Amino acid sequence: MIKRRSVLAGAAGWTIVGASAVRAQTWPSQQVKIVVPYIPGGATDTAGRILAEKLTALLGQQVIVENKGGGNTIIGMELVAKSRPDGHTLLLGTTTLATNAALGLKQPYDPLKDFQPISTIVDIPDFIALNKDHPAKDYKAFADWVNKQPDKVRFATSGLGNQPHLWAELFKTRNKLNLEVVAYKGAADALRDVMGGHVPMIVDVVMPAGQHAAQGRMTGLVVSSEKRSPVAPNVPTVVELGMPDLVSAVFFGIVAPAGVPRPVVDRLNGLLRQIIKDPDVEKRFVEMGYVTTGSTPEEYQAKLKFETERWTKVVKDNGIKIEG
């Protein structure tokens, strides 16, 4: 009886493995959809369409982008989390997979359990810049200037609770700077007020602030990456300034609903990593301020866990609250 049970259990195991392998070989059997949790036209949407274009060519099966903006990306993420886990519905996940949880937003899914990470795709680092007429022309001079001010120095961000804002809070705490956030509804409004001299400083992603700095319309102070950004090559990194613990970025990757068969996960991972090594793709991403990354599913999962814990502490330490 024991032997017969063992044989039956073994046969069942081989059936599961065999079926999974067959699904990987036959995937995709229909149109593949990449859900972008933002409205059309932005940089995230563009990144999703680059991936869809290249995946279509590699798979010989149409891959489309579906925009599902709203709810601080929660609407689009819920759609994917509750989709059939067969590899035909994917999400272009962003840093909000970590920051929404850190902010305590109500989510109809668990971002660490209800998604299967496939691979990171690109990072876009954070960037600090000043109005071009500000007397400080480098970070040390700016820090000295801040410490001499009787009141808190305001800094602009493109939104309350987004990753650049949270990074700014981490940066000011790490460097004991007396700063106060002024949150705008978008980068364009924040940049306008800093360039107009209404607010001395902006903390946002490197594009387009870094581009303005490179063209002399702002003074770049620091970029949050390990290596200098091609967008603003004259601006030092946090590593160069002795702050390696402040390396950070808004990051993007592809995730699927939890439960996608591992062979499909592995095939998708290989395809995505192949795409981001394509010189044409890398060039297009660099032009948007992105740095291509790529990872194993396990590395991506570990990154999500680290980022969630990191920003949860920042939110708690700084008493950050947003509606939602």
ChimeraX attribute file (.defattr): number of C-alpha atoms within 10 A of each C-alpha:
attribute: neighborCount
match mode: 1-to-1
recipient: residues
	/A:1	6
	/A:2	7
	/A:3	8
	/A:4	9
	/A:5	10
	/A:6	11
	/A:7	12
	/A:8	12
	/A:9	12
	/A:10	12
	/A:11	12
	/A:12	12
	/A:13	12
	/A:14	12
	/A:15	12
	/A:16	12
	/A:17	15
	/A:18	12
	/A:19	13
	/A:20	17
	/A:21	16
	/A:22	13
	/A:23	18
	/A:24	22
	/A:25	13
	/A:26	11
	/A:27	19
	/A:28	18
	/A:29	13
	/A:30	12
	/A:31	12
	/A:32	21
	/A:33	18
	/A:34	24
	/A:35	26
	/A:36	27
	/A:37	27
	/A:38	22
	/A:39	14
	/A:40	15
	/A:41	9
	/A:42	9
	/A:43	15
	/A:44	18
	/A:45	19
	/A:46	17
	/A:47	20
	/A:48	23
	/A:49	18
	/A:50	16
	/A:51	21
	/A:52	19
	/A:53	14
	/A:54	18
	/A:55	21
	/A:56	15
	/A:57	11
	/A:58	13
	/A:59	13
	/A:60	9
	/A:61	15
	/A:62	16
	/A:63	23
	/A:64	19
	/A:65	22
	/A:66	21
	/A:67	17
	/A:68	19
	/A:69	17
	/A:70	12
	/A:71	14
	/A:72	15
	/A:73	19
	/A:74	22
	/A:75	16
	/A:76	22
	/A:77	33
	/A:78	20
	/A:79	17
	/A:80	26
	/A:81	24
	/A:82	16
	/A:83	16
	/A:84	14
	/A:85	18
	/A:86	20
	/A:87	25
	/A:88	20
	/A:89	23
	/A:90	28
	/A:91	29
	/A:92	25
	/A:93	27
	/A:94	24
	/A:95	18
	/A:96	24
	/A:97	22
	/A:98	23
	/A:99	23
	/A:100	23
	/A:101	18
	/A:102	21
	/A:103	25
	/A:104	14
	/A:105	16
	/A:106	11
	/A:107	15
	/A:108	14
	/A:109	14
	/A:110	13
	/A:111	21
	/A:112	17
	/A:113	13
	/A:114	19
	/A:115	26
	/A:116	26
	/A:117	28
	/A:118	29
	/A:119	27
	/A:120	28
	/A:121	25
	/A:122	23
	/A:123	23
	/A:124	24
	/A:125	25
	/A:126	25
	/A:127	29
	/A:128	27
	/A:129	31
	/A:130	29
	/A:131	24
	/A:132	21
	/A:133	14
	/A:134	13
	/A:135	12
	/A:136	18
	/A:137	17
	/A:138	16
	/A:139	19
	/A:140	12
	/A:141	12
	/A:142	17
	/A:143	16
	/A:144	12
	/A:145	13
	/A:146	18
	/A:147	15
	/A:148	9
	/A:149	10
	/A:150	8
	/A:151	11
	/A:152	13
	/A:153	17
	/A:154	17
	/A:155	22
	/A:156	28
	/A:157	29
	/A:158	23
	/A:159	19
	/A:160	20
	/A:161	23
	/A:162	19
	/A:163	25
	/A:164	26
	/A:165	24
	/A:166	23
	/A:167	25
	/A:168	25
	/A:169	23
	/A:170	20
	/A:171	18
	/A:172	14
	/A:173	15
	/A:174	12
	/A:175	10
	/A:176	12
	/A:177	17
	/A:178	17
	/A:179	19
	/A:180	15
	/A:181	19
	/A:182	17
	/A:183	19
	/A:184	16
	/A:185	11
	/A:186	13
	/A:187	20
	/A:188	12
	/A:189	15
	/A:190	26
	/A:191	27
	/A:192	12
	/A:193	17
	/A:194	20
	/A:195	22
	/A:196	13
	/A:197	15
	/A:198	13
	/A:199	19
	/A:200	19
	/A:201	31
	/A:202	30
	/A:203	27
	/A:204	31
	/A:205	26
	/A:206	30
	/A:207	20
	/A:208	18
	/A:209	27
	/A:210	31
	/A:211	18
	/A:212	20
	/A:213	24
	/A:214	18
	/A:215	10
	/A:216	11
	/A:217	17
	/A:218	25
	/A:219	27
	/A:220	30
	/A:221	24
	/A:222	25
	/A:223	32
	/A:224	28
	/A:225	24
	/A:226	17
	/A:227	15
	/A:228	19
	/A:229	23
	/A:230	17
	/A:231	21
	/A:232	23
	/A:233	16
	/A:234	15
	/A:235	24
	/A:236	21
	/A:237	24
	/A:238	23
	/A:239	18
	/A:240	15
	/A:241	12
	/A:242	9
	/A:243	15
	/A:244	14
	/A:245	11
	/A:246	19
	/A:247	17
	/A:248	20
	/A:249	23
	/A:250	19
	/A:251	23
	/A:252	26
	/A:253	22
	/A:254	25
	/A:255	30
	/A:256	29
	/A:257	25
	/A:258	21
	/A:259	15
	/A:260	18
	/A:261	18
	/A:262	15
	/A:263	17
	/A:264	23
	/A:265	22
	/A:266	16
	/A:267	14
	/A:268	19
	/A:269	22
	/A:270	16
	/A:271	15
	/A:272	22
	/A:273	19
	/A:274	14
	/A:275	20
	/A:276	23
	/A:277	14
	/A:278	11
	/A:279	10
	/A:280	11
	/A:281	16
	/A:282	16
	/A:283	16
	/A:284	14
	/A:285	21
	/A:286	17
	/A:287	12
	/A:288	17
	/A:289	24
	/A:290	28
	/A:291	22
	/A:292	20
	/A:293	16
	/A:294	23
	/A:295	19
	/A:296	17
	/A:297	19
	/A:298	13
	/A:299	15
	/A:300	21
	/A:301	21
	/A:302	14
	/A:303	16
	/A:304	22
	/A:305	15
	/A:306	13
	/A:307	19
	/A:308	22
	/A:309	15
	/A:310	17
	/A:311	23
	/A:312	20
	/A:313	15
	/A:314	19
	/A:315	19
	/A:316	12
	/A:317	12
	/A:318	12
	/A:319	9
	/A:320	15
	/A:321	13
	/A:322	9
	/A:323	8
	/A:324	11
